[in-house]
Amino acid sequence: MDQLYYFFQLDLAYKALAASAMVGMMCGMLGCFIVLRNMAMIGDALSHAVLPGVVVAFVLFGNTALGIFTGAVIAGLVAAVGITWLQHNVNTKNDAAIGIVFTAMFALGVMGISRISKQESGVHVPDLTDFLFGNVLSVSSQDVNLTIGIMIYVLLSIIIFYRYFFATTFQPVIAETMGISTKVIHYYLMLLLSVAVVASLTTVGVIMVVAMLITPAATALLLTDRLHWAVGISGFIGVLAAVVGFILAVIFETTPGPAMTVVATLFYLLAALFAPKRGIVFRFFRKRKLQRKIEVEDTLKQALKLNNKGVLSFPTLLEKLGLKKSALRGHLNNLSRDGFITVKNNEVVLTNSGQQEATKLVRAHRLWETYLVQEMGLTEEQIHEDAEKYEHLLTEEILDEVDQKLGFPATDPHGSPIPKKSGIPDFPLINLKLLQNAKIAQQQMNEHITAQLWKLGLLPNTTFTIKKIEDDSLELDIINGKKVKLPKQLAKQVNVLS
């Protein structure tokens, strides 16, 4: 710690730390769009392709920040245009086009360095090789000022053109119909990427800059689904990785650029493990929770089957389910807390609510089996396992849609009856087809339904014909010539006699 204290007494320490933090923020925020557009390899390519531009600028203007910046940006844009041209105009795969361009330009840069090293001025060659691996301690005031300017330019571009980047990233076709040129936005993003790469040369070098572009962004995208949040989080992680990596490099006397990359990677690994939705640990516990839910529901469904046979007990459930005694007792305790069963010693009794809940599972299973046979063309032997899996995942809304699409079947492919949904009439009016005749049943689900029908003039035993089916209502033609519009929501609850 004394070493760290004395190091930060030097002016170069704050310049280096400031430059690292700005590069981390800029690369992190820009990296989100690079990752989402599957352009990670292009970022890597541009970071290498700027080398010949750096060499040429070094020869023409010497070791000046502005000269090297200009040469590197021009080289980056040439590489971006070359890659895009090959992708769009030559029968070359995307990754091959990237590899061809960046290796060629990187090779030219290496040849340039080799050429300079043979000259008498070869003393300057180490300054060029620093661009490969970074040398943040050599950052000058001019470098810091240039980095500030580049960072402000990149951040303002992201803020001003955020909607354009968003639209062209996720919906390029819709963006074109809105008058947004995806090609112009693509090349502008390449320009931002080029200047960001140049700003990162001194701090992390061309070898490590791809990590600062990609790793913070990939970490942020594990933590959130919203792009604007991801951009902000990625910028913060980039700053944190740069600062922590720099401090660790000072403490352990190692190279700052690789240290920043390692720290950024550690942040990614932490997010990969503990991210709230996508982390490995979260997904493990979510999978365990789903597995327990399935076992509990299977226990309830099996209890209904055994109850209908009059042989429901703890031993028969244990035999049918094949679970451990401790696991089955735990599931029964959960069902008992929910009021679905009562348990005393080895006696298991289904409550009314338990029977209703188990019937829902049976309905889901048999409806899905019917759907697989009628709509998917599977055989009866192929459907059971799939139905056993999805009966636990299908919502009531999906089941209602499946039921309606199948025409409200009474039996499944095996001939077993499909239970009716609780809370709906035996024969709802919504099931009637165009021009079909029926009459209002005497018995409705409740007095509220009866009162609504009475207001519309639909008394018990009123005969009617379905004359028109609209999006949200049915038009009924009553036998006395009167026409009535009945909302579909009410038609689902009206019991009729055909």
N, C-alpha and C positions, 0 to 999 in steps of 0.2 A: 504493500500500500504506500510505503514511503516513495518507492520508485514512481508510482502513479502520481503522487502529490508533486514530486519534483518535475515530472514530465509536463504537468499542466501549468507549471510556472513559465514555460516557454510559449512564445507567441505562435509558433508553428502548430502547436497542439490544438489551439482553438480554431485555426484556419482549417486544419485537417478534419477536426470533428464537425465543423459547420458544413464543409464540402461533403462529407460522408452522409450527414443527416439529410441534406438537400437531395443528393442523388438517391438515397433510400426512398424518400417521399415521392419524388418525380417518377422513378422507375416503378415503384409499387402501384401508384395510381394509374399510370399508363398501361401497366402490365395486365390489368383486368380485361381491357379490350383486346389485347394481344392473345391472352389465353382463351377467351370466349370465341374468338375468330379462328381458333386453331392455327395461330401464327407463331407459336413458340419457336419453331425452327427458323422462321424468318428473322426473329430477333437475334438468334444465335448467328445466323448468316451475316446480318448487317454488322454485328459486333466484330466479326472477322474481316468483312469486306472493306471496312474503313481504313485498314492498314496501308494500302497503297496510297490513299489520299493523304494520310499522315506523313508518309515518306516523301511524297512529292512536295507537300507544303513545307516540310522540314528543310528540304534542299533549296527551295525557292525563297523562303522567308525566315529560315532559322527557327530557333526554339521559342516562337511567340505563340501565345494562347490563341489570339485571333486568327493567325495564319493557319495553325493546325486545326482549329475549329472549322474554318472554311473548307480546307482540303478534305477533312474527314466527312463533313456533311455532303459535299459533292460526291465523294466516293460512295457514301451510303445510298444516296438517291440514284446513282448509276446502277448500283446493285439491285435496288428495289425495282427500278424500271426493267432491268434485264430479267429478273426473276418473273415478274408479272408478264412480260412479253413472251417469254418461253412457255409459261403456263397457258396463255391464251391463244398463241399463234403457232406453236410447234407441238407435235404429237409427243409431248414429254410429260411424265407424271410430275405432280407438284413437288414431291420430296426430291426427285431427281433434278428438277430445275434449280431448286435451292442449292443442292449439293454442287452442281456444275458451276454456278455463278460464284458462290462464296469461296469454294476451294481455289478457283482460278484467280480471284482477286487477292485472296490471302497469300497465294503462292507468289503473285507479283510483288506484294508487300515484302515478303521474306527475301525475294531476289533483290529488291531495292536495298534492304538492310545489308545484305551480303555485299552488294556493290559498294556501299558507303564504307563498310568496314575495311575494304582494301585500299581506301584512299588515306591520305595523311591525316585527314580530319576525323579519323575513326574514333577519336576520343569521345565524340558525341553519340556514338552508337548506344551506349547504355541508356541514354535518355530516351531513345526510341524503344528499346526493349522493355522499358518500364510500362509502355502502353500495353504490352501483352499481359502483364501480371499486376499492374497497378503499383503506384508508389505514393500513397496519400501524404506521406511526410514531406514530399517535395512540392506540395501545393503552394502556389504563390498567391499574393493578393489579387493579381490579375486573373488567376484561375478561379478564385472565389467569386470575384465580381461577375465573371463570365457565367459561372454556374448559377448565380442568383438570377441573372437575366434569362438563362435558358429555363430555369425552374418556373419563373413567373410566366414565361411564354407558354410553356406546356400546360401549367395549371389553368391559365386563362382560356386556352384552347379547349381544354376538357370541359370547363364550366360553360363557355359560350356555345360550343358545338355538341354538348352532351346529348341532346335530343336526336341529332343527326347520327352520332356514333351509336346511340341506343337502337334506333330504327334500322340502320344498315347492318348492325350486328345480329339482331334477332329476326328481322323480317325484311330482307333486302328487296323482295319482290314488291311488297307493300310500299316500301320506301321509294322505289322507282315510280310507282303510281302516284305518289304524293309530290313528285317533282324533285326528289333528292337524288343526285347522281352518286350512285354507289362507287363508281370508278374514281370520282374526284375525292370522295371521303376516304377511299382506300389509299390513294396517293398522299393525301394530307396526313393520314395516320402514319404512313411510311416516313414522311418528313419529320413528324414528332418523334418517331422511334429513332430516326437517325441522329437528331440533335440530343436526345436523351442518352444514346450510346456514347456520343462524343463527350458529353458532360461526365460520363462515368469512367472515361479512360484513365484518368489520373488516379482515381480512388480505388477502383476494383479491377481495372484492366479489361481488355476485350475478352479474355478467357472467362472471367467471372461475371461479366455484366448480364449475361443471360439469366444467371441465378437470381440477380436482384430484380430482373424484369418479371420472371415467372414465379419464383417460389413465394413471395409475399402475396401475389395475386391468387395463386392456387390455394394458399392458406385461407385468405379472406372468403373465397368462394365455397370453402367447406363450412364456414361459420354463418353465412347468410344467403338468402335467395334473392335479395333485392340489390340491384346493380349499384344504386347510389350509395348504399351502405357498404357494399363490397369495395367500391373505389376508395371510400374514406378509411375503412379498416385496413385495406392493403397499403395505403400510404403510411398509416400509423405503424404497421408491422415493418415496413421498409425502413422507417426512421429508427425504430427500436432495434432492429437487427444491425443496422449500420453503427449505431452508437454503442450497443453492447459488444458487438464484434470488435470495434475499434479499441474499447477499454480493455477487453480480454487480450487483444494483441499486444497492447502495451505491457500488461501484467506478465504475460507469458513470453514476451519478447519474440513474437512471431509476426508473420506477414499480415497486415490488416485486411487486405482484400479477401483472401481465403477465409479468414476468421469471420468476417461478416457473412460470407456465404454459408459457413457451417452453422452459425447462429440462426440464420433465416431457415435453414433446413431443419434445425431442432424445433423451431416454432411450427413448421409444417407438420412434423411428426407428432407434436403435442396435439395439434388440431385434428390430425388424422385419427388419433386415439380418443380424444375427449370432446370433439365437436358435438353440440347438442342434438343435431339430427343425423349427421353423416358419419360421426365418429365410430370407430370400431367398437369401443366399449358401449356406447349408447345403443348401437345396433345389436350387440350381444344381449343386453338386458331387454331390449324391445322384442327380440326373437324369443327370449325366455318367457316374457310376459304373454306373448301370443301363444306360445306352446302351452302354457298353463291354462289360458282361456279356452283353447281348443279341447284340452283334456277335461276341463270342468263342464263344458257344453256337451262333450261326448258322454260324460257321466250322467248328465241330466237326460239326454236323449235315450240312453240305454235304460235308465230308470223307468222311463215312460213305457218302453217296450216290455220290460219285465213286469211292470205294474199291470199292463193290459193282459198279460198271461197269468197274473195272480201269483207270481213267484219272486217278487221284489224283496231282496234282503242284501245285507252286506256281503255274505259269501257268494251269492249269485252275481252281484255286480263285480266283485273281485275276479271271478272266473271269466266273465264276459270281456272285461276291459283289459285284463292282463297287466294291471298296474301293481306296484308295491303297496302293501297295506298302509304304510305311512302316507304315501302319496294319495291314495284313495280317501283316507280319513281327512286329509287336508282339503281335498276337493269337496267332500261332503260338508265339512265345516263351513266352507265358503258358500255353498248352496243353502245351508241352514241359516246363515246370517242374512242372506238375501230373501229368506222366506219362501224358498222353493221346495224345501223338504224339511222333515223333522226326523231326527235320529235319536234312538234310544237303544243302547247296547248294539245288537246286530239288526235291529228292526229299523227299516227305512220306509218312510211314508211320504208320498208326493202330495204337496198342497195343491189347491186349485190354481194358484198363480204359477206353480211349478209345472203343472200340466199344460197350461197355456204357453209358457216359455218353451217347453220341450216340443210342443206342437208346431211352433214357429220354425224350429230347426228341422223337423221332419218335412214341413212344407217347403223350406228352402232346398233341402236335399232332393226331394222328388220333382220339384219344378225344374231344377237345374238338370237333372237326368233327362227329363222330357225335352228340355231345350237342346241338349247335346244330341239327342236322337233326331228330333224333328228339324232343327235348323242347321246342325253341324254334320249330320249324316253319319254319326258314330253308331256302332252296334251296341246292343244291351250289355255285352260282356266288357265293353271298353269304358263305360261311363261311371261305374261306382266309385272308383278311387278319386276321379276328378271331382265328383259331387261331394265326396267326404271332405275334400280339401276346401272347396269354395263355399260350402254351406255356412262356414264360420265368417266369411268375409263379405257376403252379399248383404247390402243394406235393404231396408224395407222398400225404399223407392225403386231400387233395381229389380227387386222381386215383383213388385206391382207391374213394372213395365214388361218383364218376362211373362208374367201371368196373362197380361192383356195381349201381348204379341202372339202367344200360343193359343189364344181364344178361350182362356179360362178352362183348361182341361180338368176333368174329374179324376183321372187315373194317370199314373206314371207308366213308362214302358214295360214295367214288370207286372202291371195290372193292379198295383196297390193304390188305394185312394189318396188323392192329394188333399190335405186338410184345407178348408177355406180359411181365409184371413179373418182373424177375430175382429169383430166390430164392423163387419160388412154384411149386407143382407144375403139370403140364400141365392136369389136371382136378381142382381142389381139392374136397374133400368139402363145403365151405361152399356151393358152387354148387348142390347138390341141392335139389330142392323137396320139399314134404310128400308122403309116401307113395311117393316115388320109390325104386326098387331100385338097388343098386350093389354092387360088391365092392371090398375093399381091394386096391390094386395091389401087385405084388411089389416094385417099385422105389419107394422113398421118397427124400425129399430127403437125409436123413442117418440115421445109426444112432440118434441121439437120438430121432427121431420113431418109428422102428421099435420102440425099447424102450418108449416110452410106450404105443404101441398094444398091445404084447404084455402089459403090465400090465393093460390093460383087457379082454384076451381077444380083441382084434381082430388076428388073424393074417393073413398074406397069403392072398388069395383067399377071405376070409370074406365071405359074402353077407349083406346087411342091408337094412332098410327104414327110411326116415325116418318116425318115428311122431309126433314132436312137436318144434316149434321154439320155444324159449324165448328170453328176452332175452340170456342169457349162455351157453346150452348147447343141444345137440341131443340128443334121445332116439332111440337106434337100437334097432331090434328085430331081433336076430340070428335066423337061420333056425332055430336050435335052441330058440327061445323065450326066450332070455336078453335082458334089456334093459340097455343101456349108455348112460350119460350122458357125452357128449363135449363138453368146453369149446369154445366157438366159436373161441377163439384157436388151439387145436390143429387144429380142423376146417379152418382156412384153409391149414394146412401139409400135410394128409394127401392123398396122391394116390390117386384111386379110378378104377375102370373102370365105365362105365355099361352 
